[in-house]
Amino acid sequence: MTDHFAALDQPRAAWLDPATLKEAFHRKTLLTHPDVAGSVPGDFASLNEAYQVLQDPKRRIQHLLTLENAPPLAQNQIVPEDLQELFMSMGGLNQRVTQLLEKARAASNPLSRSLLKGELLAAQKEVAELREKIRELSGAAEERLRRTDPKQTADLSILYRRFAYLGRWSEQLDELAFQLSVL
C-alpha cells in the first residue's frame, strides 16, 4: 500500500496543517507534472491522489488506520450516540423537503406555486440552520482530531465515523439547498 504521508513528506498524524500540506503538494508537483521534462509518468497522479486523501479528514483517518493495520470496520458504522438526534432530524428534513419539492414541481400554475412559497422559504431556513449546525460539529471534530494521538486507533475510528456521517449529511443538505434554490 502506498503511504500518502511519505509521498508528500508529511508526518503520520491524524491532523495536518492544510497550508503546509498544500505547499508540500505544490512543491512536489512542480517536479512531477507531465509537462516537466524528465518527469516519470504516474508520479503526478500518485501525488494528486495522496493530496486528495490527506486533505480530507475522513480519508486521512482511514488511510492512517489502514497503515496502522487497524482499518475502520463496517461494524463501526453505527451513528455516534451524540449524533443520533441529528440523524433523526436529517431523515425527517430530507423526507419533508423531498415531498415539498415534488409538490412544487407538480404545481401547474403561478398561483399554486405562489401558495407554496412560504413552505419553501421555511424549508430553506431549516436546511440553512442544519447546515450551520453540521459546520460547527465538523469544526469541533477537526479540533478534536488536532489533539488526537495517531496511535489511538479507537479514538481515530470514532472520529472517522463522525466525519463520515457529517460529510454525508453536509452533501445531502447542499443538494437540498440547491434543489430549493432552483424552484
N, C-alpha and C positions, 0 to 999 in steps of 0.2 A: 504494500500500500504506500502511496506517495505521502510524504509528510509535508503538508502545505505550510506548516510553520517554518520548516527548514528551507523550503523553496523560496520564501520571502525573508529569510534571516530574522525570523521573529521567535521570541521565546514561546515554549509550550505553556500558554497561560489561558485561563478562561476569559480574561478581559485583555483586549489590546487597544492601545491608543489609536483611534481612527486616523488621525493626521500622520502619525508615524508609519502606520500600515500603508496608507496611500502613497507616502513618499517612497517607501521601500519598493512598492509595486512599480511606480513610475521610473525609479532608478534602474530596476532590473529590466523593465520592458524596453527601455532605450537601447539596451544591448541585444535584445532578442526579437525585436519587431521584425516581421517578414521583409520589410523594406530595407533593413540594415544588411549591408554586405557581410557575408560570413556567418549570419545567424543560422542556428540549427533548426530545421523545420520541426514544429511541435513544441519547442520551448516556450514560445509566446502563448500558445494555447494552454499549456500546463500552468504558466504563471497567472494567466487570466482566471483559470479555474481555482487556483489557490487563493487569489484575491477575492473571488466571489464567495468562497466558503468562509474565509476568515473575517470578512466584513459583516457577515450575518451571524448574530449571536447564537441562534439556534443551530445553524450548520456548523459553526465553530465548536460549540459544545459537543455536538455529535461526533465531529472529527477527533476532537481531543479524547473523548471517551473511547472511541474506536482505537486510537493509538495506545491508550492505556489498557486495552483488552477488556473494556467494560462498556460496550456499546449500549445505548438505551434500548431496553427490551419492550416489546409490544405490550406486556402486562403493565408497564409503567404508564400506559396511555390513559389512565383514569384522570378525570378532571381534578386538578388540585382542589382540596377542600375549600379553601378560601375563595375559589373562583366559581364554585357551584351555583351560587345565586346569580352571578353574571352569566353563566351558561344558560340558565333558565330565562333570564332577561333577553339574551341574544336570540334564543329559539322563538320566544314569543314575538319579539320585534320583527324578526325575519318573516315569520308567518303573517303578521298583520300587514307589513309593508308589501309583501308579495301579493296578498289579496287586494290591497288598495291599488297597487299598480295594475293589476288585471282589471279592476273596476274602472280605473281611469282610462285605460286603453280601450275598453269597451264602450266608453261614453261616446255617443254618436253625434252629439251637437254641442255647441258652445255653452248652452245653459247647463246641461248636465255636467260638463267639465268644470264649470264655474262653481257648481254646488259642491264639488269635491275639493275645492281649493283650500278650505280650512283644514280638512283632514290631511291633505298633502303637506301643508305648512307644519302641522303638528308632528307629522311623521319625520319631516326634515329636521325639526328641532330635537326630537328624540334620538335620531340617528347621530346628530352632531354631539349631543350630550354623552352618548355611549362611546363615540369615537374619542372624545376627550378623556373619559374615564380609562379607556384602554391605553391611550398615550401615557397617562400618568402611571398606570400599572407597569407599562413597558419600561418607563424611565426608572421606576423603583427596582424592577428586575435587573436592569443594566447596572444600577448602583450596587445591588447585591452581588452581581456577577463580578464586579470590580474587586470586591473583598473576598471572593471565594478562592480557596487554595485549589489548584488544578489536580491535586492528589485526592481531594474529597469527592470521589466519584458519586456517592449517594446524593450529595448536595447538588452536584452538576446535573444529575439525572432529573432532580426536581425542577431545577431551572430550565432544563431542556423542555420538559412538559409545559412549563409556564410559557416559555417563548413560543412553543408550537401552538398552543391554544390562542394566545394573544395575537400572534401573527395571522392565524386563520381568521379570527374574528375581525381583525383590522381590515383584512382583504374583503370580507363579506360586507362590512359596513361601508367601505369605499365603493363597492359595487352598488349597494343600495342607495347611497348618496348620489352616485352618478345617475342611476335609473330615475330617481326622484327629480333630479335637476333637468332632465331632458323632456319632461312632460309639458 
